Amino acid sequence: MTFVKPIFRHPKLPKNDIGYTLKEYEGAISNLCAGCGHDSISAAIVQACFDLSIEPHKVAKISGIGCSSKTPAFFLGNSHGFNSVHGRMPSVATGANLANKDLVYFGVSGDGDTASIGMGQFVHAIRRNLNMVYLVMNNGCYGLTKGQDSATADLGSKNKSGSINPFQPVDLASLAVELGATFVAQSFSGDKGQLVPLIKAAIHHKGFAFINVISPCVTFNNNVGSTKSYDFVRDHIEATGKLDIVPRQSEINVDYAEGTSTQVTMHDGSLLQLEKVATDWDPQDRVSAMQAIQRARMQEQIITGLLYVQTRYGDLHDILHTVDKPLNQLQTEELNPGAAALEKINASFS
């Protein structure tokens, strides 16, 4: 059966600053299971890019293999895309980013794609502080191969077949903080009000921005006993705070009571406003972030929101001291300056 998205849209749909409606940020009709949390995440990405007035052709979507890695087809249909092999999305993203740093990079992955076969790639993308939004759609199971437990399934959780998971889970948010990711957040696919501002903040962040989104698999992992089910996540959420992003060109007005808010200035001058709910947590202190994550785990809670952010460090291009002009735009005369330049370099070693 073939489904075709209707061309008609209401002529008075709201437009953003560049004159686009949400239609320009949509993709193909999803063929995921009805009610899949991944579709809600796709909708949040669409909303974030629309709100920030990002031109779709200035976005690159890169994914691996899995239900989550199919989703780039379902959002920003007018942007660049590359569906890579299982677990190798960070390598492709690194190469693309080195060639053209002017694009906004979305790396879309899953708990299998990142926490198992792609773990080594994930680690080194963090270590290099690659400037990208790395988004994991985490459902605790392998949805494409009939629901086996993934590496993020919690100890003692029950899958649809009734099997109890005997292994400790890989906590991707905690791991990202420990490895030195400069932006770490966690959210729930059913909480668009929290997820959209997190995606906006991640786009503004210069460096590796990691968002782990719990996204229940409605077919294989939404049963009683699953710690990744919709009901369990809803009943065990603990938010660090309320977040908003203020673009640099907008007037900044902050009206929070003293001691309840935190402000973080991003590389581009935009401002993160955080109204803290967890008063003993400091989003710019790695130790504090780790303690908040571990404390939530001990209480069998799922902590969501912006967990950690650090804006002191440059991204991969800063580390490598690349030129300001994107490498894919360099011309022959810039890449081959001639014999005189070579003689000058050789003379400097004498």
Secondary structure by P-SEA (a helix, b strand, c coil): ccccccccccccccccccccccccccccccccccccaaaaaaaaaaaaaaaaccccccbbbbbcccccccccccccccbbbbbccccaaaaaaaaaaaaccccbbbbbbccccccccaaaaaaaaaaaccccbbbbbccccccccccccccccccccccccccccccccccaaaaaaaacccbbbbbbcccaaaaaaaaaaaaacccbbbbbbbcccccccccccccccaaaaaacccccbbbbbbccccbbbbbcccccbbbbbccccbbbbbbccccccccccaaaaaaaaaaaaaacccccccccccccccccccccccccccccccccccccccaaaaaaaaaaac
